[in-house]
Amino acid sequence: MNERLRAAFKEPLVHFLLAGLALFLFFAWRGDAVDPGSRTITITEEQVGRLAASWTQSWQRPPSQSELDALIRDFVKEEIYYREGLRLGLEQDDPIIRRRIRSKMEFLATSELENEVPSDTTLQALLDKSPQTYAQDARYSFDQIYLGTQDEAAARSRAKQILESLKNGADWQNLGDAISLPRSSDNVDRTQIASDFGDAFATALAGLKPGAWSGPVASGFGLHLVRIRAVQTSSKPKLADVRQKLENDWRAQTVKDREAKAYQTLLDGYTIKIAIP
């Protein structure tokens, strides 16, 4: 039980709820009513500082006194409209406001993650769990002869003729049709090949035998004969090579997990009654 309590107190959303409770008790002790419709607006030094900091971040310089005064006037205007809106009940049954409040509550549950850095042990475990996700693509060096856009039967017939010419010593660079793509590509990964020739062509390379002319192979431009000269196969990457991607994936999953846990904690405190039509 003590372990569960200690774990609960580590949750950011629990911190937020406890802070809210503390403020409520403080104001109750003082005897001051917490009234969102109050006619008194107090601008604290901290709020002024936040306004100035926001301006500085946007404009890369601190605001002048007149600019700061304008920021404060705009803040007061926003606060007045906000309070008057609450007084009129405009926030009730408004789906946009409900979504904004939900988003803010979800943010509170995971806000501490922004500055949290996972350990090498955590990242290595993630890498070991799904090494294929982080493995670099195989890299290919290959030559291609463009056959044009004719149908498969005609392409196979032409491919056979070209292959016969190659056996007789013909220069492969003088065979086939002209195309804007390079005849030879060196040490390129699947992503680049797919970008140049199309996804189907990139996929087909994995099934070709190195050292021999193969095809026809379809691309986004038509059909080709292809010769694989070298293949650098994919391998499990080192932690240092994919650290940033691992951190991004860890943070995304941890946000999801903590948000779900925080919601479940809140949900457990409610009784849900659903009317069935």
VOZAVEX-916801 format. One record per residue (C-alpha): residue number from 0; residue in one letter; y, x, z. Coordinates in Angstrom, 2 decimals. Layout:
! VOZAVEX-916801
(rec NUM 'A' (Y X Z)) ...
! end
This chain:
! VOZAVEX-916801
(rec 0 'M' (0.00 0.00 0.00)) (rec 1 'N' (2.38 2.83 0.91)) (rec 2 'E' (1.64 4.49 -2.44)) (rec 3 'R' (2.53 1.27 -4.28)) (rec 4 'L' (5.79 0.97 -2.35)) (rec 5 'R' (6.74 4.56 -3.09)) (rec 6 'A' (5.97 4.02 -6.78)) (rec 7 'A' (8.05 0.83 -6.82)) (rec 8 'F' (11.06 2.57 -5.28)) (rec 9 'K' (11.02 5.08 -8.15)) (rec 10 'E' (11.64 2.34 -10.71)) (rec 11 'P' (15.25 2.23 -12.05)) (rec 12 'L' (15.23 -1.57 -12.12)) (rec 13 'V' (14.27 -1.66 -8.44)) (rec 14 'H' (17.21 0.68 -7.73)) (rec 15 'F' (19.48 -1.76 -9.55)) (rec 16 'L' (18.20 -4.79 -7.65)) (rec 17 'L' (18.50 -3.00 -4.31)) (rec 18 'A' (22.04 -1.91 -5.15)) (rec 19 'G' (22.94 -5.48 -6.02)) (rec 20 'L' (21.48 -6.70 -2.74)) (rec 21 'A' (23.42 -4.06 -0.82)) (rec 22 'L' (26.68 -5.13 -2.45)) (rec 23 'F' (25.96 -8.76 -1.70)) (rec 24 'L' (25.29 -7.99 1.99)) (rec 25 'F' (28.41 -5.82 2.17)) (rec 26 'F' (30.68 -8.55 0.84)) (rec 27 'A' (28.95 -11.12 3.04)) (rec 28 'W' (29.63 -8.90 6.07)) (rec 29 'R' (33.28 -8.55 5.05)) (rec 30 'G' (33.54 -12.28 4.57)) (rec 31 'D' (34.82 -11.97 1.01)) (rec 32 'A' (33.45 -14.47 -1.51)) (rec 33 'V' (32.26 -12.96 -4.77)) (rec 34 'D' (34.16 -15.17 -7.22)) (rec 35 'P' (34.00 -14.34 -10.96)) (rec 36 'G' (36.83 -16.84 -11.45)) (rec 37 'S' (39.21 -15.00 -9.11)) (rec 38 'R' (42.90 -14.93 -10.14)) (rec 39 'T' (43.31 -11.34 -8.91)) (rec 40 'I' (42.49 -8.49 -11.28)) (rec 41 'T' (42.36 -5.01 -9.76)) (rec 42 'I' (42.17 -2.02 -12.09)) (rec 43 'T' (40.68 0.92 -10.19)) (rec 44 'E' (41.23 4.61 -10.89)) (rec 45 'E' (37.60 4.82 -11.97)) (rec 46 'Q' (38.08 2.07 -14.56)) (rec 47 'V' (41.21 3.77 -15.90)) (rec 48 'G' (39.25 7.01 -16.10)) (rec 49 'R' (36.50 5.32 -18.11)) (rec 50 'L' (39.04 3.84 -20.52)) (rec 51 'A' (40.63 7.27 -21.03)) (rec 52 'A' (37.23 8.94 -21.44)) (rec 53 'S' (36.17 6.40 -24.06)) (rec 54 'W' (39.40 7.00 -25.99)) (rec 55 'T' (38.94 10.78 -25.78)) (rec 56 'Q' (35.39 10.51 -27.10)) (rec 57 'S' (36.54 8.43 -30.07)) (rec 58 'W' (39.70 10.36 -30.98)) (rec 59 'Q' (38.82 13.85 -29.71)) (rec 60 'R' (41.99 13.99 -27.59)) (rec 61 'P' (43.22 12.35 -24.39)) (rec 62 'P' (45.41 9.24 -24.76)) (rec 63 'S' (49.16 9.43 -24.29)) (rec 64 'Q' (50.70 7.38 -21.50)) (rec 65 'S' (51.71 4.62 -23.91)) (rec 66 'E' (48.21 4.57 -25.41)) (rec 67 'L' (46.65 4.43 -21.95)) (rec 68 'D' (48.97 1.55 -21.02)) (rec 69 'A' (47.83 -0.29 -24.16)) (rec 70 'L' (44.19 0.28 -23.21)) (rec 71 'I' (44.82 -1.14 -19.75)) (rec 72 'R' (46.62 -4.18 -21.19)) (rec 73 'D' (43.70 -4.82 -23.53)) (rec 74 'F' (41.25 -4.46 -20.62)) (rec 75 'V' (43.26 -7.01 -18.61)) (rec 76 'K' (43.31 -9.38 -21.59)) (rec 77 'E' (39.54 -9.08 -21.99)) (rec 78 'E' (38.99 -9.64 -18.26)) (rec 79 'I' (41.17 -12.77 -18.28)) (rec 80 'Y' (39.36 -14.26 -21.26)) (rec 81 'Y' (36.03 -13.36 -19.67)) (rec 82 'R' (36.87 -15.09 -16.39)) (rec 83 'E' (38.33 -18.14 -18.10)) (rec 84 'G' (35.21 -18.34 -20.24)) (rec 85 'L' (33.07 -18.30 -17.09)) (rec 86 'R' (35.31 -20.95 -15.56)) (rec 87 'L' (34.64 -23.18 -18.59)) (rec 88 'G' (30.91 -22.41 -18.48)) (rec 89 'L' (30.90 -20.89 -21.96)) (rec 90 'E' (28.12 -18.47 -21.00)) (rec 91 'Q' (25.67 -21.29 -20.32)) (rec 92 'D' (22.98 -21.93 -22.94)) (rec 93 'D' (24.54 -19.35 -25.26)) (rec 94 'P' (21.68 -17.48 -27.01)) (rec 95 'I' (23.89 -14.50 -27.88)) (rec 96 'I' (24.98 -13.98 -24.28)) (rec 97 'R' (21.42 -14.47 -23.06)) (rec 98 'R' (20.20 -11.77 -25.45)) (rec 99 'R' (22.97 -9.37 -24.38)) (rec 100 'I' (22.12 -9.84 -20.71)) (rec 101 'R' (18.43 -9.38 -21.44)) (rec 102 'S' (19.21 -6.17 -23.36)) (rec 103 'K' (21.25 -4.84 -20.47)) (rec 104 'M' (18.49 -5.60 -17.97)) (rec 105 'E' (15.96 -3.86 -20.23)) (rec 106 'F' (18.29 -0.88 -20.45)) (rec 107 'L' (18.57 -0.71 -16.66)) (rec 108 'A' (14.79 -0.45 -16.41)) (rec 109 'T' (14.70 2.66 -18.61)) (rec 110 'S' (18.16 4.25 -18.37)) (rec 111 'E' (16.97 7.25 -16.34)) (rec 112 'L' (14.79 8.32 -19.28)) (rec 113 'E' (17.84 9.61 -21.15)) (rec 114 'N' (17.94 12.72 -18.99)) (rec 115 'E' (14.23 12.96 -18.20)) (rec 116 'V' (12.38 15.83 -19.88)) (rec 117 'P' (8.58 15.62 -20.15)) (rec 118 'S' (6.57 18.63 -19.02)) (rec 119 'D' (4.64 20.85 -21.40)) (rec 120 'T' (1.44 19.50 -19.85)) (rec 121 'T' (2.44 15.93 -20.74)) (rec 122 'L' (3.38 16.86 -24.30)) (rec 123 'Q' (0.22 18.91 -24.81)) (rec 124 'A' (-1.89 15.96 -23.64)) (rec 125 'L' (-0.14 13.74 -26.19)) (rec 126 'L' (-0.75 16.31 -28.92)) (rec 127 'D' (-4.43 16.67 -27.95)) (rec 128 'K' (-4.86 12.90 -28.02)) (rec 129 'S' (-3.62 12.49 -31.60)) (rec 130 'P' (-3.57 15.88 -33.34)) (rec 131 'Q' (-3.79 14.27 -36.78)) (rec 132 'T' (-0.49 12.48 -36.16)) (rec 133 'Y' (1.35 15.77 -35.81)) (rec 134 'A' (-0.64 17.92 -38.23)) (rec 135 'Q' (1.37 19.26 -41.12)) (rec 136 'D' (0.41 18.07 -44.59)) (rec 137 'A' (-1.79 20.25 -46.78)) (rec 138 'R' (0.23 22.32 -49.24)) (rec 139 'Y' (-0.70 22.72 -52.90)) (rec 140 'S' (0.01 25.16 -55.69)) (rec 141 'F' (-0.88 23.55 -59.02)) (rec 142 'D' (-0.22 23.35 -62.75)) (rec 143 'Q' (0.04 20.14 -64.78)) (rec 144 'I' (-0.08 19.22 -68.45)) (rec 145 'Y' (1.65 15.94 -69.25)) (rec 146 'L' (-0.38 13.65 -71.52)) (rec 147 'G' (2.22 10.92 -71.90)) (rec 148 'T' (1.97 7.21 -71.16)) (rec 149 'Q' (-0.87 6.12 -73.47)) (rec 150 'D' (-3.74 3.99 -72.19)) (rec 151 'E' (-6.63 5.57 -70.30)) (rec 152 'A' (-9.02 5.65 -73.26)) (rec 153 'A' (-6.50 7.44 -75.46)) (rec 154 'A' (-5.54 9.74 -72.59)) (rec 155 'R' (-9.15 10.73 -71.98)) (rec 156 'S' (-9.61 11.45 -75.66)) (rec 157 'R' (-6.50 13.61 -75.73)) (rec 158 'A' (-7.46 15.30 -72.46)) (rec 159 'K' (-10.82 16.23 -73.98)) (rec 160 'Q' (-9.08 17.79 -76.98)) (rec 161 'I' (-6.72 19.79 -74.76)) (rec 162 'L' (-9.56 20.97 -72.53)) (rec 163 'E' (-11.38 22.19 -75.64)) (rec 164 'S' (-8.25 24.05 -76.72)) (rec 165 'L' (-8.02 25.68 -73.29)) (rec 166 'K' (-11.62 26.88 -73.56)) (rec 167 'N' (-10.70 28.48 -76.88)) (rec 168 'G' (-7.89 30.47 -75.24)) (rec 169 'A' (-4.88 28.25 -75.94)) (rec 170 'D' (-1.80 28.77 -73.74)) (rec 171 'W' (-1.73 25.74 -71.43)) (rec 172 'Q' (2.07 25.92 -71.16)) (rec 173 'N' (2.34 25.04 -74.85)) (rec 174 'L' (0.07 21.99 -74.60)) (rec 175 'G' (0.93 18.38 -73.81)) (rec 176 'D' (4.24 16.52 -73.94)) (rec 177 'A' (7.59 17.58 -72.53)) (rec 178 'I' (8.63 16.18 -69.15)) (rec 179 'S' (11.48 16.88 -66.75)) (rec 180 'L' (9.07 17.84 -63.95)) (rec 181 'P' (7.99 21.48 -63.56)) (rec 182 'R' (4.71 22.51 -65.17)) (rec 183 'S' (3.91 24.65 -62.10)) (rec 184 'S' (4.52 23.86 -58.44)) (rec 185 'D' (3.99 26.36 -55.64)) (rec 186 'N' (3.13 25.70 -51.99)) (rec 187 'V' (4.52 22.15 -51.87)) (rec 188 'D' (3.47 19.54 -49.32)) (rec 189 'R' (2.26 16.02 -49.94)) (rec 190 'T' (5.64 14.47 -49.16)) (rec 191 'Q' (7.38 16.51 -51.86)) (rec 192 'I' (4.59 15.90 -54.37)) (rec 193 'A' (4.74 12.15 -53.74)) (rec 194 'S' (8.52 12.26 -54.18)) (rec 195 'D' (8.22 14.06 -57.54)) (rec 196 'F' (5.07 12.51 -59.04)) (rec 197 'G' (4.34 9.40 -56.99)) (rec 198 'D' (2.05 8.59 -54.08)) (rec 199 'A' (-1.06 7.99 -56.21)) (rec 200 'F' (-0.75 11.44 -57.79)) (rec 201 'A' (-0.31 13.12 -54.38)) (rec 202 'T' (-3.37 11.32 -53.03)) (rec 203 'A' (-5.48 12.28 -56.05)) (rec 204 'L' (-4.86 16.02 -55.54)) (rec 205 'A' (-6.99 16.01 -52.38)) (rec 206 'G' (-10.05 15.11 -54.45)) (rec 207 'L' (-9.64 17.74 -57.18)) (rec 208 'K' (-11.68 20.92 -57.37)) (rec 209 'P' (-9.51 24.06 -57.14)) (rec 210 'G' (-9.53 26.48 -60.07)) (rec 211 'A' (-10.48 24.01 -62.81)) (rec 212 'W' (-8.54 21.60 -64.99)) (rec 213 'S' (-9.13 17.97 -63.94)) (rec 214 'G' (-7.94 14.59 -65.03)) (rec 215 'P' (-6.44 12.54 -66.37)) (rec 216 'V' (-4.51 12.00 -63.12)) (rec 217 'A' (-2.00 9.14 -62.99)) (rec 218 'S' (1.58 9.64 -61.79)) (rec 219 'G' (4.70 7.52 -61.85)) (rec 220 'F' (5.42 8.94 -65.32)) (rec 221 'G' (2.05 8.61 -66.99)) (rec 222 'L' (-1.09 10.76 -67.11)) (rec 223 'H' (-1.67 14.48 -66.52)) (rec 224 'L' (-4.27 17.19 -66.56)) (rec 225 'V' (-4.03 19.11 -63.30)) (rec 226 'R' (-5.28 22.51 -62.15)) (rec 227 'I' (-5.20 23.29 -58.43)) (rec 228 'R' (-4.50 27.00 -57.97)) (rec 229 'A' (-4.42 27.12 -54.16)) (rec 230 'V' (-4.64 24.78 -51.17)) (rec 231 'Q' (-3.33 25.49 -47.69)) (rec 232 'T' (-5.17 22.93 -45.58)) (rec 233 'S' (-3.56 21.10 -42.69)) (rec 234 'S' (-4.29 22.34 -39.19)) (rec 235 'K' (-3.56 21.29 -35.63)) (rec 236 'P' (0.05 22.30 -34.95)) (rec 237 'K' (1.23 24.26 -31.96)) (rec 238 'L' (3.26 22.51 -29.28)) (rec 239 'A' (6.36 24.57 -30.06)) (rec 240 'D' (6.28 23.49 -33.72)) (rec 241 'V' (6.33 19.74 -33.02)) (rec 242 'R' (8.00 19.57 -29.59)) (rec 243 'Q' (10.90 17.36 -30.71)) (rec 244 'K' (8.65 14.79 -32.39)) (rec 245 'L' (6.37 14.76 -29.36)) (rec 246 'E' (9.34 14.23 -27.03)) (rec 247 'N' (10.63 11.39 -29.21)) (rec 248 'D' (7.23 9.69 -29.26)) (rec 249 'W' (6.73 10.22 -25.52)) (rec 250 'R' (10.16 8.75 -24.76)) (rec 251 'A' (9.61 5.72 -27.01)) (rec 252 'Q' (6.23 4.95 -25.43)) (rec 253 'T' (7.48 5.56 -21.88)) (rec 254 'V' (10.44 3.22 -22.45)) (rec 255 'K' (8.01 0.54 -23.60)) (rec 256 'D' (5.68 1.09 -20.63)) (rec 257 'R' (8.40 1.14 -17.98)) (rec 258 'E' (10.13 -1.89 -19.42)) (rec 259 'A' (6.84 -3.81 -19.38)) (rec 260 'K' (6.16 -2.73 -15.79)) (rec 261 'A' (9.66 -3.68 -14.62)) (rec 262 'Y' (9.36 -7.08 -16.30)) (rec 263 'Q' (5.96 -7.70 -14.72)) (rec 264 'T' (7.45 -6.88 -11.30)) (rec 265 'L' (10.17 -9.50 -11.85)) (rec 266 'L' (7.77 -12.01 -13.38)) (rec 267 'D' (5.51 -11.79 -10.32)) (rec 268 'G' (8.38 -13.17 -8.24)) (rec 269 'Y' (8.71 -16.35 -10.31)) (rec 270 'T' (6.78 -19.59 -10.56)) (rec 271 'I' (6.68 -20.68 -14.19)) (rec 272 'K' (6.33 -24.39 -14.96)) (rec 273 'I' (5.96 -25.43 -18.60)) (rec 274 'A' (6.12 -29.06 -19.67)) (rec 275 'I' (3.52 -29.84 -22.33)) (rec 276 'P' (4.72 -32.51 -24.81)) 
! end
